[in-house]
Amino acid sequence: MGYAGLTFCFGTAIGFLLSGKLTEIRVEQLRNWTIVTWIFLTAGNLLGSWWAYRELGWGGWWFWDPVENASFIPWLLVTAQLHALLLARYREHLQRSMVFLCLAAFAMCLFGTFIVRSGMMQSVHAFAADPDRGLFLLSAGLLILVPGFIIYFLRAKYLKGASVDQLEIGDLGSVTAVMLLSAAAICVLFGTIYPMLHETINGVTISVGTPYFNSVFGPLTVLAAILIGFFQLYSVNWFWKSVAFIIAFFPSVVIPYLTNPKDPYMAAAGLFASFWIMASAGIWFAHKKTNVNAFALIAHLGIAISIIGVVGDTQYQQEALVRMGPGNGRELSDVVFVYQQTHKVDNKSFYADEGEVSVLDKDGENELTVLRPQRQTFKSNGMEMTHAGIEQGILRDLYVSMGNKLSETEYLVRLNVKPFMSWLWLGGLVMIGAGIAALPWWRRKRSESRNV
């Protein structure tokens, strides 16, 4: 649905270029379609990471896989497009950038489809490996995109760009957001296609993995969060700016100091980014009497909530990879995992070995929950999958997944205690909710219900 929405944005952008002008009504229509597209892309990425977390058994939720990146890059560009639309709609700035982002996001949509269906890149998410189909998709994409970008370079001069001397301080927030989000998309795209280009040119296979993406995207996220808070507070006086800074700074320093994160500096930076957005949004709501930007602030709050989930998982999770069979136990954090027995499961789609793992308190006296991870084998193709046993909570997740069978009764089992993991999904839902609330039909519906 997100990719389909990008086709409308692409077609509208070409219409703008051919006509040479952006009417207010058409910009409003493009804004609404962009929000709908953004909602579905956000939901798609959220559900994809949820699926990876529950079904792949490695304990994580994002691997920077080529197919994951192919869905994430359009999301970054559409988010940049939304920020550009704010200025194009109200100030008639960034019209060229907005139109270019429409073309670029659609190009990345075709690129993502090519990755998933051509077999050019290996991925657990790719479900087809047909070179002929990949050649067709590549040819079709070029036939659409090359004329589109030629039209852009010939006709973009009729649209307005960004005049720095005419921008207000608040406008600079949208300009900065467009630049940062575009830079992030370029970095992710480079890390995705570089291994393929290197293998094509040099005949040597290399991998660009998590360290590259984290080292690039982590600082960009923190910088973006700092700028979000700054531009949310630009209209309040320095006293309230200082209050927001104090509210964000002290907990982000004290919490890593009192706890034991894997990287205290990254934990402090992530927590500061989250608390800074929350504090600035709270002060903005306390001082503003209009809700013009309320939807954007709520979406930013969703980002802040998700950052807490990322910090909790990456900096504070505890993990053990152990050999377990009936009667075996392992203490982790403040709980004890005890493997009770293995059940055989047989249904229409797959058969599986299902473990029964009791989670006890540290004293081993009280049973907190029972987790049932599965090692599944699908009947249609013999593919093996892992379905994790998860007890989700607002403060932490208890996670167990079964690996390979090591003996008649024993398995390689992954145990995890993941603080604040659910906040990652909660933040995504808040962002989706903000997008839905920003749609005009929803606002009209709410207004009519209030009038009644």
C-alpha positions in Angstrom: 0.0 0.0 0.0 2.9 2.4 0.7 4.5 1.6 -2.6 1.2 2.0 -4.4 0.8 5.5 -2.7 4.2 6.5 -4.1 2.9 6.0 -7.6 0.4 8.7 -7.0 3.0 11.0 -5.5 5.2 10.4 -8.6 2.4 11.1 -11.1 1.4 14.3 -9.2 5.0 15.5 -9.2 5.2 14.9 -13.0 2.0 16.9 -13.4 3.5 19.8 -11.4 6.5 19.8 -13.7 4.5 19.7 -16.9 2.2 22.5 -15.8 5.0 24.5 -14.3 3.0 25.5 -11.2 1.7 24.2 -7.9 -1.8 25.1 -7.1 -2.9 25.2 -3.4 -5.5 22.5 -4.0 -3.1 20.1 -5.7 -0.5 20.6 -3.0 -3.1 19.8 -0.4 -4.1 16.7 -2.3 -0.4 15.6 -2.5 0.0 16.2 1.2 -3.0 14.0 2.0 -1.8 11.2 -0.2 1.8 11.5 1.2 0.4 11.1 4.7 -1.5 8.0 3.7 1.6 6.6 2.0 3.7 7.4 5.1 1.2 5.7 7.4 1.4 2.5 5.4 5.2 2.6 5.0 5.5 3.1 8.8 3.1 0.3 9.5 5.0 -1.9 7.0 8.3 -1.3 8.6 6.8 -1.8 12.0 5.2 -5.1 11.1 8.3 -6.3 9.3 10.5 -5.7 12.4 7.8 -7.3 14.6 7.8 -10.4 12.3 11.6 -10.6 12.4 11.6 -10.3 16.2 9.0 -13.1 16.7 9.9 -15.5 13.8 13.6 -15.4 13.0 14.8 -16.5 16.4 18.0 -14.4 16.6 16.6 -12.1 19.3 16.6 -8.8 17.3 14.2 -6.7 15.4 16.3 -5.1 12.6 19.3 -6.6 10.8 19.9 -3.9 8.1 19.1 -6.6 5.6 18.9 -5.4 2.0 15.1 -6.0 1.8 14.6 -4.2 5.2 16.7 -1.3 3.9 14.6 -1.3 0.7 11.5 -0.5 2.7 13.3 1.9 5.1 14.8 4.2 2.4 11.4 5.1 0.9 10.2 5.8 4.4 13.0 8.2 5.1 12.4 10.0 1.7 8.6 10.2 2.3 9.2 11.6 5.7 11.5 14.2 4.2 8.8 14.9 1.6 6.3 15.6 4.3 8.6 18.2 5.8 9.2 19.8 2.4 5.4 19.9 1.8 5.0 22.0 5.0 7.0 24.8 3.4 5.7 24.2 -0.1 2.1 24.4 1.1 2.3 27.4 3.5 5.4 29.4 2.3 5.9 28.3 -1.3 9.5 27.2 -0.4 11.2 23.9 -1.2 8.9 23.2 -4.1 11.8 21.8 -6.2 12.9 19.6 -3.3 9.4 18.4 -2.6 9.0 17.3 -6.3 12.4 15.7 -6.5 11.7 13.7 -3.3 8.5 12.4 -4.9 10.5 11.2 -7.8 13.3 9.8 -5.6 10.9 8.0 -3.3 9.2 6.3 -6.2 12.6 5.3 -7.6 13.4 3.6 -4.3 10.1 1.9 -4.5 11.0 0.3 -7.8 14.5 -0.4 -6.5 13.0 -2.2 -3.5 10.7 -4.3 -5.7 13.7 -5.2 -7.8 15.7 -6.4 -4.8 12.9 -8.5 -3.4 12.0 -10.2 -6.7 15.2 -10.4 -8.8 17.4 -12.5 -6.5 20.3 -10.0 -7.0 20.7 -9.8 -3.2 20.4 -12.6 -0.7 17.8 -12.0 2.0 15.6 -14.0 4.3 12.8 -11.6 3.2 13.2 -12.1 -0.5 10.6 -14.5 -1.9 11.6 -14.9 -5.6 14.9 -15.4 -7.5 14.1 -15.0 -11.2 16.7 -13.1 -13.2 14.2 -12.7 -16.1 11.7 -11.0 -13.8 14.5 -8.9 -12.4 15.5 -7.7 -15.9 11.9 -6.9 -16.7 11.6 -4.8 -13.5 14.8 -3.0 -14.2 13.8 -2.2 -17.7 10.3 -1.0 -16.7 11.8 1.1 -13.9 14.3 2.8 -16.3 11.5 3.4 -18.9 9.5 5.2 -16.2 12.3 7.0 -14.2 14.6 8.2 -16.9 12.0 10.3 -18.7 10.7 11.5 -15.3 14.1 12.8 -14.1 14.7 14.4 -17.6 11.4 16.2 -17.2 12.5 17.3 -13.8 15.8 18.8 -14.9 14.2 20.6 -17.8 11.1 21.9 -15.9 12.2 22.4 -12.3 13.3 26.0 -13.0 9.6 26.9 -13.1 9.2 25.9 -9.4 10.4 27.8 -6.4 13.4 26.7 -4.4 14.3 27.7 -0.8 15.5 31.3 -0.4 17.5 31.5 2.7 16.9 35.2 3.3 13.2 34.6 3.2 13.1 31.7 5.6 12.0 32.2 9.2 13.6 30.3 12.1 10.7 27.8 12.2 11.1 27.2 8.5 14.7 26.2 9.0 13.5 23.2 10.9 11.8 21.8 7.9 14.8 22.5 5.7 17.1 20.8 8.2 14.8 17.8 8.4 14.8 17.4 4.7 18.6 17.5 4.6 19.1 15.1 7.4 16.5 12.6 6.3 17.9 12.7 2.7 21.4 12.2 4.0 20.3 9.2 6.1 18.6 7.7 3.0 21.7 8.1 0.9 23.9 6.5 3.6 21.5 3.5 3.9 21.3 3.2 0.1 25.1 3.3 -0.2 25.6 0.5 2.4 22.9 -1.6 0.7 24.2 -1.4 -2.9 28.0 -1.2 -2.3 28.5 -4.9 -1.7 26.7 -5.7 -5.0 28.7 -3.1 -6.9 32.0 -4.3 -5.4 31.2 -7.9 -6.3 30.2 -6.9 -9.9 33.4 -4.9 -10.4 36.0 -6.9 -8.5 34.5 -10.3 -8.3 35.0 -10.4 -4.6 32.1 -10.8 -2.1 32.0 -8.4 0.8 29.4 -7.5 3.4 28.4 -4.1 4.9 26.8 -5.0 8.1 25.4 -3.6 11.3 28.5 -1.7 12.5 28.5 0.6 9.4 24.8 1.3 9.7 24.8 1.9 13.4 27.9 4.1 13.3 26.2 6.3 10.6 22.6 6.2 11.6 23.1 6.4 15.4 24.7 9.9 15.4 22.3 11.1 12.7 19.3 10.0 14.9 20.7 11.8 17.9 21.4 15.0 15.9 17.9 14.9 14.4 16.4 14.5 17.9 18.4 17.5 19.2 17.2 19.6 16.2 13.6 18.5 16.7 13.7 19.7 20.3 15.4 23.0 19.4 12.9 23.9 16.6 9.9 22.9 18.8 11.2 25.4 21.4 12.2 28.2 19.0 9.2 30.4 19.9 9.5 30.1 23.7 12.0 32.2 25.9 15.3 31.0 27.1 14.1 30.2 30.6 11.8 27.4 29.2 14.5 26.3 26.8 16.8 25.8 29.9 14.1 24.0 31.8 13.7 21.5 28.9 17.5 21.0 28.7 17.7 20.3 32.5 14.8 17.9 32.3 16.5 16.0 29.5 20.2 16.3 30.6 20.2 15.1 34.2 18.3 11.8 33.8 20.3 11.0 30.7 23.5 11.3 32.7 22.3 9.8 36.0 20.6 6.7 34.6 23.7 5.4 32.7 25.9 6.2 35.8 23.6 4.2 38.1 23.0 1.3 35.8 25.3 -0.8 33.7 24.8 -0.1 29.9 27.1 -1.7 27.3 28.2 1.7 26.1 27.5 4.5 28.6 28.1 7.3 26.1 25.7 5.9 23.5 23.1 5.2 26.3 23.4 8.7 27.5 23.1 10.2 24.0 20.1 8.1 23.2 18.3 8.9 26.5 19.1 12.6 26.1 17.7 12.5 22.6 14.4 11.0 23.8 14.0 13.1 26.9 14.8 16.3 25.0 12.1 15.6 22.4 9.6 14.8 25.2 10.5 17.9 27.3 10.4 20.3 24.4 7.0 18.9 23.2 5.6 19.2 26.7 6.7 22.8 27.0 5.4 23.6 23.5 1.9 22.2 24.4 1.9 24.2 27.6 2.6 27.5 25.8 0.9 27.1 22.4 -2.8 28.0 22.0 -3.0 26.6 18.4 -2.7 23.0 17.2 -1.2 23.7 13.8 1.8 21.6 14.4 0.3 19.3 17.0 0.3 16.2 14.7 4.0 16.6 13.9 4.8 16.9 17.6 2.9 13.8 18.4 4.8 11.9 15.7 8.0 13.2 17.2 6.9 11.9 20.6 6.5 8.5 18.9 10.1 8.7 17.8 11.2 9.6 21.3 9.3 6.6 22.7 10.8 4.3 20.1 14.3 5.6 21.0 13.8 4.4 24.6 12.9 1.0 23.3 16.1 0.9 21.1 18.3 2.1 24.0 16.7 -0.5 26.3 17.3 -3.3 23.8 20.8 -2.4 22.6 22.3 -1.2 25.9 20.6 -3.2 28.6 19.4 -6.5 27.3 20.9 -9.6 28.8 21.4 -12.7 26.7 22.6 -16.3 27.0 23.0 -19.0 24.4 22.8 -22.3 26.2 22.3 -26.0 25.8 19.1 -27.0 27.4 17.0 -30.1 27.9 14.3 -31.2 30.4 15.3 -30.1 33.9 18.0 -27.7 32.9 17.9 -24.1 34.2 19.7 -20.9 33.7 19.7 -17.7 35.7 19.6 -14.4 33.7 19.1 -11.0 35.2 16.6 -11.4 38.1 14.8 -14.5 36.7 15.5 -18.2 36.2 14.6 -20.0 32.9 13.9 -23.7 33.4 13.4 -26.0 30.5 10.5 -28.4 31.4 9.8 -30.6 28.4 9.3 -30.8 24.6 6.0 -31.3 22.9 5.3 -32.4 19.3 3.0 -30.1 17.4 1.4 -31.1 14.0 -1.0 -28.8 12.2 -2.0 -28.2 8.6 1.0 -25.9 7.7 3.9 -27.3 9.7 5.0 -29.7 12.4 7.2 -28.5 15.2 9.1 -29.3 18.4 7.7 -27.0 21.0 9.6 -26.3 24.2 8.0 -25.6 27.5 10.1 -23.1 29.5 9.1 -21.9 32.9 10.3 -18.5 34.1 10.8 -18.3 37.8 11.7 -15.5 40.1 15.3 -15.3 41.3 14.6 -17.4 44.4 13.0 -20.1 42.2 9.9 -20.2 44.3 7.3 -18.4 42.2 6.5 -19.1 38.5 6.2 -15.8 36.6 5.1 -17.2 33.2 5.6 -20.2 30.8 7.1 -19.6 27.4 6.5 -21.9 24.4 9.1 -21.5 21.7 8.8 -23.6 18.6 11.2 -25.1 16.0 9.0 -25.4 13.0 9.3 -27.3 9.7 6.9 -26.4 7.0 5.3 -29.2 5.1 5.1 -27.4 1.7 8.9 -26.9 1.2 10.7 -28.3 4.2 11.8 -24.9 5.4 12.7 -24.6 9.1 11.7 -21.6 11.0 11.9 -20.5 14.6 8.9 -19.1 16.5 10.0 -17.4 19.7 8.2 -17.7 23.0 7.8 -14.1 24.3 6.2 -12.6 27.4 5.8 -9.0 26.6 5.5 -6.3 29.2 5.7 -2.5 29.4 9.0 -2.7 31.3 10.6 -5.7 29.7 10.2 -8.7 27.4 11.2 -12.3 28.3 12.3 -14.0 25.2 13.2 -17.6 24.4 13.9 -19.2 21.0 14.9 -22.7 20.1 17.9 -23.4 17.8 19.3 -26.6 16.4 18.6 -29.9 18.0 21.8 -31.1 19.7 20.7 -34.5 21.0 17.5 -36.5 21.4 16.2 -34.2 24.2 18.5 -31.1 24.1 18.4 -27.9 22.0 20.5 -24.8 21.5 18.3 -22.2 23.3 18.6 -18.4 23.2 17.5 -16.6 26.4 16.9 -12.9 26.5 15.7 -10.3 29.0 14.9 -7.1 27.0 14.1 -3.9 29.0 11.6 -1.5 27.4 11.4 -3.5 24.2 7.6 -2.9 23.8 8.3 0.8 23.7 9.7 0.4 20.2 6.3 -0.8 18.9 4.4 1.6 21.1 6.3 4.5 19.5 5.5 3.3 16.0 1.8 3.1 16.9 1.9 6.7 18.2 3.5 7.8 14.9 0.8 6.0 12.9 -1.9 7.5 15.2 -0.5 11.0 14.6 -0.6 10.4 10.8 -4.2 9.2 10.9 -5.2 12.2 13.1 -3.6 14.6 10.6 -5.8 13.4 7.7 -8.6 15.9 6.8 -11.4 13.3 6.9 -10.5 12.4 10.4 -10.3 16.1 11.5 -13.7 16.8 9.9 -15.2 13.7 11.6 -13.9 14.8 15.0 -15.1 18.4 14.5 -18.6 17.2 13.5 -18.9 14.9 16.5 -17.9 17.8 18.8 -20.5 20.1 17.2 -23.2 17.4 17.7 
